[in-house]
């Protein structure tokens, strides 16, 4: 057990150092959601005319409504950035050395996920602090209740990035794949508008949004901010995490996945 904890702390420390040395990554993680919060929210609010937001049936501003979606955006981009570093580690050979250590493969990959989740949670709370400076706040206990939801959503989104990185052969191919995943997941979700608003436009798009795992990650965060629990979203996020992580384990099997890709390349 001591060896397992040592490996976890070493991986978390390595990810933290990488994050510290990449200040542009931290700034991008803040600027991106702040642009949506401060600039685009005004136009979306006028276009959608939202004042009563189900399921709370209370008057809230549009900026408060999209706050959980922007937190999810931070975690989504962070998960993709973490998986980008994994692709780089594969090319350099350090990932293979890590996975051939005596510790279980699932624990090593889970440690990578937990390191990325820790970084994303830091980014989210800094973003929420900046948003509070603009007067966009929720109840104090909502920030506390948000923490476990952030851990679960971060694990789910991080495992998706882990799965994607297990299928990429070259670093140059990752950017296109990342954009192909991020933007459909974000815009076809409840991050910017309620599900019932999407249903007014298209039933098919509404069904896609309802099936999107990112939608349920956002709803889990949204309910947590209001000190409530969305059981269906919790179940969906946990199932998605198990599915993504399970396939990522297969993809990172040194005896099968990575060897087969190298022969195919």
C-alpha positions as CSV (number, residue, x, y, z in Angstrom):
1,X,0.0,0.0,0.0
2,X,2.9,2.4,0.8
3,X,4.3,1.8,-2.7
4,X,0.9,2.5,-4.2
5,X,0.6,5.8,-2.4
6,X,4.2,6.7,-3.3
7,X,3.4,6.2,-7.0
8,X,0.2,8.3,-6.7
9,X,2.0,11.2,-5.0
10,X,4.8,11.1,-7.6
11,X,2.4,11.2,-10.5
12,X,0.3,14.0,-8.9
13,X,3.5,15.9,-8.2
14,X,4.7,15.5,-11.8
15,X,1.4,16.7,-13.1
16,X,1.4,19.7,-10.7
17,X,4.9,20.7,-11.8
18,X,3.9,20.4,-15.5
19,X,0.9,22.6,-14.8
20,X,3.0,25.2,-12.9
21,X,5.5,25.5,-15.8
22,X,2.6,25.9,-18.3
23,X,1.2,29.3,-17.1
24,X,-0.5,29.8,-20.5
25,X,-2.6,26.7,-19.8
26,X,-3.8,28.2,-16.6
27,X,-4.6,31.6,-18.1
28,X,-6.4,29.9,-21.0
29,X,-8.5,27.8,-18.6
30,X,-9.7,31.1,-17.0
31,X,-10.0,33.3,-20.0
32,X,-12.1,30.9,-22.0
33,X,-15.0,30.5,-19.6
34,X,-14.8,34.2,-18.5
35,X,-15.4,35.3,-22.1
36,X,-18.5,33.2,-22.2
37,X,-19.6,34.5,-18.8
38,X,-19.1,38.2,-19.4
39,X,-19.4,38.7,-23.1
40,X,-21.5,36.0,-24.7
41,X,-23.9,35.7,-21.8
42,X,-25.5,39.0,-22.6
43,X,-26.4,38.0,-26.1
44,X,-27.6,34.5,-25.1
45,X,-29.8,36.0,-22.3
46,X,-31.4,38.4,-24.7
47,X,-32.0,35.6,-27.3
48,X,-33.3,32.9,-24.9
49,X,-35.2,35.2,-22.6
50,X,-34.6,32.9,-19.6
51,X,-35.8,33.9,-16.2
52,X,-37.4,30.9,-14.6
53,X,-35.1,27.9,-14.8
54,X,-36.5,24.4,-14.2
55,X,-36.1,22.3,-12.1
56,X,-35.6,25.0,-9.5
57,X,-38.6,27.2,-10.5
58,X,-36.8,30.2,-9.2
59,X,-35.7,33.5,-10.8
60,X,-32.0,33.3,-11.5
61,X,-29.8,35.3,-13.9
62,X,-28.6,33.6,-17.1
63,X,-25.0,34.1,-15.9
64,X,-25.8,32.0,-12.8
65,X,-27.5,29.4,-14.9
66,X,-24.4,28.8,-17.2
67,X,-22.0,28.8,-14.3
68,X,-22.0,25.0,-13.9
69,X,-21.7,24.6,-17.6
70,X,-18.5,26.7,-17.7
71,X,-17.1,24.7,-14.8
72,X,-17.7,21.6,-16.9
73,X,-16.0,23.4,-19.8
74,X,-12.9,23.9,-17.7
75,X,-12.8,20.2,-16.7
76,X,-13.5,19.1,-20.3
77,X,-10.6,21.1,-21.7
78,X,-8.4,20.1,-18.9
79,X,-9.2,16.4,-19.5
80,X,-8.2,16.9,-23.2
81,X,-5.0,18.7,-22.2
82,X,-4.1,15.9,-19.8
83,X,-4.6,13.4,-22.5
84,X,-2.5,15.4,-24.9
85,X,0.4,15.1,-22.4
86,X,-0.2,11.3,-22.4
87,X,0.2,11.2,-26.2
88,X,3.4,13.1,-25.8
89,X,4.6,10.6,-23.1
90,X,3.8,7.7,-25.5
91,X,5.9,9.2,-28.2
92,X,8.8,9.8,-25.8
93,X,8.5,6.3,-24.3
94,X,7.9,7.4,-20.7
95,X,4.4,6.0,-20.7
96,X,5.5,2.5,-21.6
97,X,8.1,2.7,-18.7
98,X,5.3,3.7,-16.4
99,X,2.9,1.0,-17.4
100,X,5.6,-1.7,-17.1
101,X,6.2,-0.9,-13.4
102,X,5.2,-3.6,-10.9
103,X,2.1,-1.7,-9.8
104,X,-1.3,-2.6,-11.4
105,X,-2.0,-0.8,-14.7
106,X,-5.4,0.4,-13.5
107,X,-3.9,2.1,-10.4
108,X,-1.3,3.9,-12.5
109,X,-3.9,5.2,-15.0
110,X,-6.2,6.1,-12.1
111,X,-3.4,8.1,-10.5
112,X,-2.9,10.0,-13.8
113,X,-6.7,10.7,-13.7
114,X,-6.7,11.9,-10.1
115,X,-3.7,14.2,-10.8
116,X,-5.6,15.8,-13.7
117,X,-8.8,16.1,-11.6
118,X,-6.9,17.9,-8.8
119,X,-5.6,20.4,-11.4
120,X,-9.0,21.0,-12.9
121,X,-10.7,21.5,-9.5
122,X,-8.1,24.2,-8.7
123,X,-8.9,25.9,-12.0
124,X,-12.6,25.7,-11.3
125,X,-12.5,27.3,-7.9
126,X,-10.2,30.1,-9.2
127,X,-12.7,30.7,-11.9
128,X,-15.6,30.8,-9.4
129,X,-13.6,33.3,-7.3
130,X,-13.2,35.5,-10.3
131,X,-16.9,35.1,-11.2
132,X,-17.8,36.2,-7.6
133,X,-15.8,39.3,-8.3
134,X,-18.3,40.1,-11.0
135,X,-21.2,39.5,-8.6
136,X,-22.1,36.1,-10.0
137,X,-22.4,33.9,-6.9
138,X,-24.4,31.1,-5.3
139,X,-25.0,30.1,-1.6
140,X,-21.7,29.5,0.3
141,X,-22.6,25.9,1.0
142,X,-23.1,25.4,-2.7
143,X,-19.4,25.8,-3.3
144,X,-18.7,23.1,-0.7
145,X,-21.3,20.7,-2.1
146,X,-19.8,21.3,-5.6
147,X,-16.5,19.6,-4.6
148,X,-17.6,15.9,-4.8
149,X,-19.5,16.6,-8.0
150,X,-16.3,18.1,-9.5
151,X,-14.4,15.0,-8.5
152,X,-16.9,12.7,-10.3
153,X,-17.3,14.8,-13.4
154,X,-13.5,15.3,-13.6
155,X,-13.0,11.5,-13.4
156,X,-15.5,10.9,-16.1
157,X,-14.2,13.6,-18.5
158,X,-10.6,12.7,-17.7
159,X,-11.3,9.1,-18.5
160,X,-12.8,10.1,-21.8
161,X,-9.5,12.0,-22.6
162,X,-7.6,8.9,-21.5
163,X,-9.6,6.7,-23.9
164,X,-9.0,9.1,-26.8
165,X,-5.3,9.3,-26.1
166,X,-5.1,5.5,-26.2
167,X,-6.3,5.6,-29.8
168,X,-4.0,8.3,-31.1
169,X,-0.7,7.2,-32.8
170,X,0.9,10.6,-33.4
171,X,0.8,13.9,-31.5
172,X,0.0,15.8,-34.7
173,X,-3.4,14.0,-35.0
174,X,-4.6,14.9,-31.6
175,X,-5.7,18.5,-32.2
176,X,-8.2,17.6,-34.8
177,X,-9.6,14.7,-32.7
178,X,-9.8,16.9,-29.6
179,X,-11.8,19.6,-31.4
180,X,-14.1,16.9,-32.9
181,X,-14.9,15.8,-29.4
182,X,-15.0,19.0,-27.3
183,X,-17.2,21.3,-29.4
184,X,-20.0,18.8,-30.1
185,X,-20.0,17.7,-26.4
186,X,-20.2,21.3,-25.2
187,X,-22.7,22.7,-27.5
188,X,-25.0,19.7,-27.6
189,X,-25.5,19.8,-23.8
190,X,-27.3,21.9,-21.2
191,X,-24.2,24.0,-20.5
192,X,-25.7,27.0,-22.3
193,X,-29.4,26.4,-22.4
194,X,-32.0,24.1,-20.8
195,X,-33.1,20.8,-22.3
196,X,-36.6,22.0,-22.7
197,X,-35.4,25.0,-24.8
198,X,-33.5,22.6,-27.1
199,X,-36.7,20.6,-27.5
200,X,-38.5,23.6,-28.9
201,X,-36.0,23.6,-31.8
202,X,-35.6,19.9,-32.5
203,X,-36.6,16.7,-30.8
204,X,-33.6,14.9,-32.3
205,X,-31.2,17.5,-30.9
206,X,-32.9,17.3,-27.6
207,X,-32.5,13.5,-27.5
208,X,-28.8,13.9,-28.4
209,X,-28.3,16.4,-25.6
210,X,-30.1,14.0,-23.2
211,X,-27.8,11.2,-24.2
212,X,-24.6,13.3,-24.0
213,X,-22.5,12.4,-20.9
214,X,-21.4,16.0,-20.6
215,X,-25.0,17.1,-20.1
216,X,-25.2,14.9,-17.1
217,X,-21.9,16.1,-15.8
218,X,-23.2,19.7,-16.0
219,X,-26.5,18.8,-14.4
220,X,-24.6,17.1,-11.5
221,X,-22.6,20.3,-11.0
222,X,-25.7,22.5,-11.3
223,X,-27.7,20.6,-8.7
224,X,-24.7,20.5,-6.4
225,X,-24.4,24.2,-6.5
226,X,-28.0,24.4,-5.2
227,X,-27.1,21.8,-2.5
228,X,-29.2,19.1,-4.2
229,X,-28.6,15.8,-6.0
230,X,-29.6,14.7,-9.4
231,X,-29.7,10.9,-9.0
232,X,-30.1,10.1,-12.7
233,X,-27.1,12.4,-13.6
234,X,-25.0,10.8,-10.9
235,X,-25.8,7.3,-12.2
236,X,-25.1,8.4,-15.8
237,X,-21.7,10.0,-14.9
238,X,-20.6,7.0,-12.9
239,X,-21.6,4.6,-15.7
240,X,-19.8,6.7,-18.3
241,X,-16.7,6.9,-16.1
242,X,-16.7,3.1,-15.8
243,X,-17.2,2.6,-19.5
244,X,-14.5,5.1,-20.6
245,X,-12.0,3.9,-18.0
246,X,-12.6,0.3,-18.9
247,X,-11.9,0.8,-22.6
248,X,-8.9,3.0,-21.8
249,X,-7.4,0.1,-19.7
250,X,-7.7,-2.1,-22.8
251,X,-6.2,0.6,-25.0
252,X,-3.2,1.0,-22.7
253,X,-2.5,-2.7,-22.3
254,X,1.3,-2.9,-23.0
255,X,0.9,-6.4,-24.4
256,X,-2.0,-5.6,-26.7
257,X,-3.1,-2.0,-27.3
258,X,0.1,-0.1,-27.5
259,X,2.1,-2.9,-29.2
260,X,-0.6,-3.4,-31.8
261,X,-0.7,0.3,-32.7
262,X,3.0,0.4,-33.1
263,X,3.0,-2.5,-35.5
264,X,0.1,-0.9,-37.4
265,X,2.0,2.4,-37.6
